[in-house]
Amino acid sequence: MSSRIRKFESDNDKLKKKKKVEKLIKSQQGALDKFMVKELQVSLESENINKTLDANETTNEKNLNFCDDEHFEDNHSDSDDNNRKDANEDSDSIHPLDTLDSKMIDVLAVKGTKRDKSIKKGPKNKFGRRFVSDLYTRILDNGEVQDRDWLVYSKDLDKLVCFCCKIFKKGYVKGGLVNEVYADWTHIAVRLQEHEVGLEHKKNWATWYELRSRLNANKTIDHLAQKQLKKEKDHWKNVLLRIVCIVNFLAKHSLAFRGTKERLYENNNGNFLGLIEMLAEFDPIIQKHVRRITNNDIHIHYLGHKIQNELIFLLASSIRSEIVKKVRQAKYFSVILDCTPDVSHQEKMYLILRYVDLTSSSVVIEESFLGFINVNDTTGQGLFHVLLHELKSLDLNVDNVRGQGYDNGSNMKGRHQGVQKKLLDINRRAFYTPCGAHSLNLMLCDMGNTCSKARDFFGVIQHIYTKFAHSTKRWQILKDNMKGLTLKSMSSTRWESRVDSARAIRFQISYLRSSMSQERLNGLALLAIENDHLEKVAYEDLIEDFV
């Protein structure tokens, strides 16, 4: 009778077996990569979510600043930077949408999703699969087509996300359509079907629909708070509307905005705050706004110099956009340039576009000023580079330039190194025309300086003006005798202004003689007036030619 012997594995055999299993598991890692794309745990960048959600309450479409409508802060929040996590972090990392408060969720619930209907297909991945717009719809068993209004596609990320689950989820929810977004186009159909029949998705979807309907009907539990929120939002809109109107008025009339102080009801606080104080006397909205500021109820009031500069820039950008739009519609245009130093000794170049305005009922030739440009290099080459850069920034084609006009400076009209030559080298149709007014002024100045009678004539006129202008007593005698035109000083740069100087003496010579006789002036002016040479020769030969 043989005895049954039980055989036990030795420790060595157990160790070998364990190593064999570990080796098999290690060899199988990554074997499924051929058939499915690994889900990337990438945080939802705010600039991409905002392109799919109609978050018009924000000031920048590329930032996920879901700010409240009742808060109008001057400084942008830096919370987005703190919420952004690296893509290599764990899947339960904080996303921007995870930190939304109840007011932000209410705004998103009402706005809902926003889809770019022009996107029919997305880019292909390495397996040749891609997003198609057909995923937005679901065909039921009875043939009915149902819209997946909760599904959002991000063009920049090339991924899908469930809107309602992303907004109303609590904690970490299993599924790529919520936490890390989804881009496995090979298994997208199966994943969408699994997600939309899930209990968590149905709960979030129902919560979204119920909240949206209650907000639209103003029947939420906190409807009083919602009513107060809307009232506050309307108040801020009216305040900003009045501030924009004040900025527009001051800019239109070229008035200074600020003084030495930037506080309400202080001396020398400038025109902007002065108009705010004036409106507070009559307008109840501004009156309420000013009262809240003076009582320190609010700290963000939109009356500082930063918001003024920002509004000026926005208005200028809007006007420039309208001008450029008209120029593009006309297609062909001409450029006019000139340079002048400002009070800070910085060289400024102004740019004017001349074009045919086709938007009006009749064809009108317009000249639109686009602004001053800082110039460091005033040579022909330097000014030419500035011109090309400015046209490029305005998205205007230099090949459509059909004319150019400058003054008679060598850096502008130079035949070899001037701006006109540089532009003609790249566009032979940009016909150059020198400034007619500038050329005529130079010609008249040269003619007047070469004629001795003209020099003496205008010298006498300037001397008469100087005699009366340097004494308040003499100027009062002149005003008592000359009831019409008054004497004016001659300009050394603008020849046409000398007409006004000569016209006052020509038509009121008798009144001028009475004034000078009353004061009994001596010198060159009195001798010239009493001399028939001035009255007979000068007026007959000279004044008639200039008036």
C-alpha angles and dihedrals in degrees: 000000000000119000121233110243118200112214118210126197115251123232090253092056091049091051092050091049092049092051091049092054092047091050091051092050092048092050091053095054112115093012092124094054089093092064107034138029116242112244112248116223096220122157116240105257110223095227091060097045090051090058091059098039121064094233097158091157089081125087096219122044092207096056124073093223099147090184124175118258090228093060117070104178125182095213119061116236119253093206091107091062090052092048096051113101131187118264091240094063123105119286092250093062119133116270125194092252091053092069099052116132125218095268093053091048090052091054092049092045092056095043095045123181128335119207130195100231091190090071107089098157134016130218118289121251126219090280093054093251125127146163119284128191090236087081088074090072133059124205112215126212091261091055095256116143115226125193117231094216090169093064119095128185122205112210095197095047093035089220141118129233136183107240100201095044091048092053102039103030119122116214123328115344120196113242137071093243090072114031110025099012119240134263106157096121091177093066099023095114093054093044093050091050092049092048100048094050092048119113093230092054093047090050093050092044091053091047091053095050094045094049092047094050092047093049092049091048092042091233101124123128089250094043090134090056090047090051090051090048092053091047091052091047092052090048093055092046090055092047092051091047091057093045091052090050091052091049090049092050095050093045093047092053094041093240125157115257104202139038132191093293131052101197130097119257094015127122118263094013093142138246096291097058089037091060090047089054091048093050090049088065093061111013115075094203095056089039090057091045093051092047091054090050096049091047091051091239090135133027099192108070107149093231099109127107093256095062090043092056091044093052091047089052092048093050091047091049091050093051092046091050091053091050093049089048090056091046092052090049090053089043096197122069145157130233128223120193137179136161132219134164118244129216091276090058091247116141110240126193119199122208123210125182120207115201144144112267107222096174094078125078092251128041108263130180109225133193112201125190112221101185146269122301125203112240126193099169111053095182120112092256093048094049090046091055091050090051093050092047092050093049090049092050089052090050092239121145114237089211089068093062109115101172143023130192129189140154124268096271116132092234088057107037099024112142094219110020103016126116092250091056093048091051093046090054091064098030117030092186095063095102113205121225121177118227106276095203092050093048093047091049092052091048094051092047091053092046092050093048093052094051114079093199091054092049092051093044096052090039090060092048092051091047091052091051092048093052093054099036096054093061126054090203093055092045090054090052088051092050091050092055102034109059098171127037120015131213117271134195119247120246118233094209106035113058096188091064089068089072090071090050093053096040094064092056096040097056097034105037093130093053090048091051090051091051094050093044091051091054092038093223119190130202138055097329095055093045091050093051094049092046115093088216092076096044099041106028104027097047095040097046103030116021094050088058094054105036 
